[in-house]
Amino acid sequence: MSMTWVEIDLGALRENYRAIRALLADGVKMAPVVKADAYGHGLVPVARELDLLGAEYFGVNDLAEARALRDAGIEREIMVLLGVEPQDAGEAVSLGVIPVVYSRESLKGLDEALRSLGAKVRVHLKMDTGMGRLGQPWWEAGEFFRFAASLETVEVTGLCSHFSTSDEADKGFSNLQIKKFKEVVETARHAGLDPEELHMANSAGIIDLGSSQLSLVRPGITLYGCQPSKEMHNACALSQVMRLKTRVAQVKTLHAGSFVGYGNTYVTERETRMAVLPVGYANGLSRLLTNRGEVLVRGRRAPIIGRVSMSLTTVDVTDVRGVIEGDDAVIMGFMGREFIGADDIAELTSTISYEVLCLVGSTNERVYLGGSVRRA
Ligand SMILES: Cc1ncc(COP(=O)(O)O)c(C=O)c1O
């Protein structure tokens, strides 16, 4: 067992899933986004829980993630959000997954590969309705759809798009994207396509833009227990699924005027009881938390002093009674009544909870709590 580890609370994951499900209109299906190793929470254990709860689809990045789900016995629909390269078309067919196709070129490549295999695949076409990232631009929809409709190797069973600002207070641009998407759907029907699934809502869309729910939604961050942003109009009660823990390696008393850590960036102003923690930026704890931020020890907050280094971090525990070597410390998550959120860390390090979860989750041993699966 490592000295620093991540706990994944599958009970919290289940509660978040139910909270999101409760926001959906009748009949709307869920495609939990479990890409990037389920935002660092572990693809298979997370998907297994959500499968048991009845998630209809999963959204993964690539075929490697899709294969991992199939190998784990998951039989639900799987959308491959970054698409499938022509040389992998055969595997997409054998895994029975749905590639997202985002350009005429990628559609052409897939068609050629499938023709040589004599195979057919279901696809969802991704439209850029204003985000300006992956997807066929909406103004080229007609030609794109007519081309898709002309191919015998692909069956277009879905159309999708993605929001760029659904987590912002001003929903004007998102509403424009919804309008454009609805127009694009009409264009698809005129081109002879009959997509069963229409989807564009991420977590923020689900919470704040009811009209974006369509037939299917793709929640990510909310499943893992973080709000999409502080600007949400509507509420959704969530609990953070990930907790980063470690154990105090050393406790010592420094005289007033002592330096702490690399670069002597901190000087004690008083006699200071200091705890050294075996956690650092190699564990996904940003070096930007140097001399800022806190950890939890014995249920109390202890400020980080000195530089966060690769595998060690120093904290001031002068005001926390009775800290001894071997005590548990929580870097992120709950301890007693105190809580340090991925959002709190993100704010201090000028990023978003998504990045904090991915970094912390992918660099530490994981222990699963509250579910059928105990270990990664
Ligand atoms: C295509 C797509 N859909 C849905 C999501 C889920 O977004 P969120 O985590 O904000 O719910 C993502 C996440 O980046 C995504 O790329």
The ligand as an SDF file (V2000), in Angstrom:
LIG
                    3D

 16 16  0  0  0  0  0  0  0  0999 V2000
  -18.1540   15.5840  -25.9280 C   0  0  0  0  0  0  0  0  0  0  0  0
  -18.3340   15.7090  -24.4500 C   0  0  0  0  0  0  0  0  0  0  0  0
  -19.5370   15.5000  -23.9160 N   0  0  0  0  0  0  0  0  0  0  0  0
  -19.7620   15.6110  -22.5910 C   0  0  0  0  0  0  0  0  0  0  0  0
  -18.7360   15.9570  -21.7310 C   0  0  0  0  0  0  0  0  0  0  0  0
  -19.0320   16.0530  -20.2540 C   0  0  0  0  0  0  0  0  0  0  0  0
  -18.8990   17.3770  -19.7990 O   0  0  0  0  0  0  0  0  0  0  0  0
  -19.0780   17.7100  -18.2600 P   0  0  0  0  0  0  0  0  0  0  0  0
  -17.9730   17.0090  -17.5670 O   0  0  0  0  0  0  0  0  0  0  0  0
  -18.9350   19.2000  -18.1960 O   0  0  0  0  0  0  0  0  0  0  0  0
  -20.4190   17.2210  -17.8570 O   0  0  0  0  0  0  0  0  0  0  0  0
  -17.4660   16.1930  -22.2380 C   0  0  0  0  0  0  0  0  0  0  0  0
  -16.3910   16.5850  -21.3400 C   0  0  0  0  0  0  0  0  0  0  0  0
  -15.4380   17.1870  -21.6240 O   0  0  0  0  0  0  0  0  0  0  0  0
  -17.2600   16.0670  -23.6420 C   0  0  0  0  0  0  0  0  0  0  0  0
  -16.0620   16.2970  -24.1930 O   0  0  0  0  0  0  0  0  0  0  0  0
  1  2  1  0
  2  3  1  0
  2 15  2  0
  3  4  2  0
  4  5  1  0
  5  6  1  0
  5 12  2  0
  6  7  1  0
  7  8  1  0
  8  9  2  0
  8 10  1  0
  8 11  1  0
 12 13  1  0
 12 15  1  0
 13 14  2  0
 15 16  1  0
M  END
$$$$
